[in-house]
Amino acid sequence: MRTIYSMLGVVALVIAALLTFGFMSIDQTRPAIAPSVTVSGGQAPAFRADVANVQVGTEQKVIEVPKVEVQKPAGAPTNTPAQ
């Protein structure tokens, strides 16, 4: 499978090179015309949805936050800025 993809890639590169250097040209000989389509009748769907009533608000609360203390181990170097 990988070999087929490799060969297709090489063919695409060769065709691109031929087109780029002018050894091959592709010209359109007949314009394309879209087919005519007629649609009649039909109806779009209708929906009705009963949803819950949601109310959003705010309230003041006091929340206790634990106090965290960090202690350096004994003998640890201190990081002081150089002057």
N, C-alpha and C positions, 0 to 999 in steps of 0.2 A: 504494500500500500504506500509506503514511504517512497518507493522507487517511482511509482506512478505520479505522485505529487511532485517529485523532483523533476521528472521529465516534462510535466506540464509547465512547471516554473521556467525551465530552460527554453521551451517552445515560446512561452509568453515573452521572455527576454529577447529572443531572436526576432520575433515579430516586431516588438517595440523598437529594436535597433534598426531593422529594415525600414520601418516607417520614419524614424528619426532622420536617417541619412538619405532618404528619398529613393531607395531602391524599390520600394513598394508603396502604392497609394491605394486608398479605398475611397471610392466616390459613390454617392447615393444616386441611384438611377430612377427611383420612383418614390414619391413622398408617401408617408404613412397616413392613413385616414382612420380615425376612431369609428367603431361601429355605432350605428344609431340604436338607441334603446328607448322604449316608451314604457312608462310606468303609470298605472292608473289604479285608483281605489286605495284601500289601506287605511289604517288609523293608528295614530300614535297612542301608546299606552297611557293610562291615567293612574295616579297613585294618591292615596290618602294615608297619612301617618299620624297616629296619636302617640305623642311622646310625653315623658314626665316633665314636670315643672321643676327646674333646678334654680335655686337661689344661692348666690355666693356672697359672702360678707367677711368682715374681719373682726377680731376681738383682741383685747389687750390681755396678755398672760405674762407671768413672771416665771422663768424657768431657771432652776439652779444648775449651774455648770460646775463640774468638778474642777478643783484647782490642781494643776500639774506642776510639779517641781522637778527640775533636772539638775542632778549633781554630777560633777565630773569625778572620775575615779582618782584615788590618791596617786600622785606622781605623774599625772597627765600634763603634757605641756600646754601652756596657755597661748592662745592665738592673739597676740597684740599687734596692732599695725606698726610697721617700721617708720621711723621718723628721719 
